[in-house]
């Protein structure tokens, strides 16, 4: 047996979850206690974003942030506001540079999002409200849409420069 066959290749792709954690969590109930006397289902607004930063070479922190605002229908009165940031530290090595962005924008958020959903649901219940059940998200579709919008913006800017 040759040495190359027994030694793992240092060029093999590496993707490891180093740590998953709640980076930030807040619940605001600005109209408590009177808001608990309301007997209507709130209108839920979800704002979602994902961000990746380099911690050190080959190590990235990815954060998925959800801001949930529950308002009384036909009023501009906030029942509650939840902001949750679910984060993870990921080791990504020996992956082609053009694929790293997709790993950080799709694969990592797909791993983090179920934890974020659980945190949001638990916090809404602990705040005295019904659980907020966030629908699944297709991070691949969001990533492709963002890439397409960026390409269109670049094309538009290039066309504007030519004139």
C-alpha positions in Angstrom: 0.0 0.0 0.0 1.4 3.4 -0.9 1.7 6.2 1.5 -0.6 8.4 -0.5 -3.4 5.9 -0.1 -3.1 5.7 3.7 -2.7 9.4 4.4 -5.8 11.6 4.0 -5.4 14.2 1.3 -4.7 17.7 2.7 -6.6 19.0 -0.3 -9.9 17.2 0.6 -12.8 19.6 1.0 -13.6 20.4 4.6 -16.9 21.6 6.1 -17.3 21.4 9.8 -19.7 23.0 12.3 -17.5 24.3 15.0 -20.2 25.9 17.2 -23.9 26.9 17.0 -25.3 29.6 19.4 -27.8 32.3 19.9 -25.9 35.5 19.3 -28.6 38.0 20.3 -32.2 37.7 21.5 -34.7 40.3 22.5 -38.4 40.5 23.1 -40.3 43.8 23.4 -43.9 44.0 24.5 -44.4 47.8 24.4 -48.1 47.8 25.4 -48.1 45.3 28.2 -50.1 44.5 30.2 -53.1 46.0 28.3 -52.1 44.2 25.1 -52.9 40.8 26.7 -56.5 41.8 26.9 -56.8 42.0 23.1 -58.5 38.9 21.7 -57.4 39.0 18.1 -54.8 37.2 16.2 -51.9 39.5 15.3 -50.6 40.3 11.8 -47.0 38.9 11.7 -44.3 40.6 9.7 -41.0 38.7 9.2 -37.8 40.3 8.1 -34.9 37.9 7.5 -31.3 38.4 6.7 -28.1 36.3 6.6 -24.5 37.6 7.0 -21.2 35.8 6.9 -17.9 37.2 8.2 -14.4 35.8 8.2 -13.1 35.0 11.7 -9.8 33.7 10.5 -8.5 31.8 7.4 -11.0 29.1 6.7 -13.2 29.9 9.7 -16.4 31.9 9.2 -19.2 33.1 11.4 -22.6 33.0 9.8 -25.6 34.8 11.4 -29.2 34.5 10.4 -31.3 37.3 11.9 -35.1 37.3 12.2 -37.1 40.3 13.2 -40.7 39.5 13.9 -43.2 42.2 14.5 -46.7 41.3 15.6 -49.3 44.0 15.2 -53.0 44.3 15.8 -54.9 44.1 12.5 -56.3 47.4 11.3 -54.3 49.2 14.0 -50.7 50.3 14.1 -50.3 48.9 17.6 -47.4 46.5 18.2 -48.3 43.5 20.3 -44.7 42.3 20.4 -41.4 42.5 18.6 -38.8 39.7 18.6 -35.3 39.9 17.2 -33.3 36.7 17.2 -29.8 36.1 15.8 -28.8 32.5 15.4 -25.1 32.1 14.7 -22.7 29.4 13.8 -18.9 29.1 13.4 -18.1 27.0 10.4 -14.8 25.7 9.1 -14.7 25.8 5.3 -11.5 24.8 3.6 -10.3 23.4 0.3 -13.5 24.4 -1.5 -13.2 26.3 -4.7 -13.4 30.1 -4.1 -16.4 30.5 -6.4 -18.3 27.9 -4.3 -17.5 29.3 -0.8 -20.1 32.1 -1.2 -22.8 29.6 -1.9 -21.8 27.5 1.1 -22.0 30.5 3.4 -25.2 31.9 1.8 -27.2 28.7 1.4 -25.7 25.7 3.3 -24.9 27.4 6.6 -28.3 29.3 6.9 -30.1 26.1 6.1 -28.4 24.5 9.1 -29.0 27.5 11.4 -32.6 28.3 10.4 -34.3 25.4 12.3 -32.6 26.5 15.5 -33.8 30.1 14.8 -37.4 28.9 14.3 -37.3 27.1 17.7 -35.9 30.1 19.5 -38.5 32.4 18.1 -41.4 30.0 18.9 -40.1 29.5 22.4 -39.6 33.2 23.1 -43.1 34.1 21.9 -44.6 31.5 24.2 -42.5 32.7 27.1 -43.6 36.2 26.4 -47.3 35.1 26.9 -48.3 34.8 23.3 -49.2 31.9 21.0 -46.1 30.3 19.4 -44.8 32.0 16.3 -44.3 29.2 13.7 -42.0 30.5 11.0 -42.4 28.8 7.6 -39.5 27.0 6.0 -37.2 29.3 3.8 -35.5 28.4 0.6 -32.1 30.0 1.0 -31.0 28.6 -2.4 -33.8 30.6 -4.1 -32.9 33.7 -2.2 -29.3 33.4 -3.0 -30.0 32.9 -6.7 -32.4 35.9 -6.7 -29.7 38.1 -5.1 -27.1 37.0 -7.6 -29.5 37.8 -10.5 -30.3 41.2 -9.1 -26.6 42.0 -8.6 -25.9 40.9 -12.2 -28.8 43.1 -13.5 -27.6 46.1 -11.5 -24.0 45.6 -12.9 -25.4 45.4 -16.4 -27.5 48.5 -15.9 -24.6 50.4 -14.5 -22.4 49.3 -17.4 -25.0 50.4 -19.9 -25.3 53.8 -18.1 -21.5 54.3 -18.3 -21.5 53.7 -22.1 -24.0 56.5 -22.7 
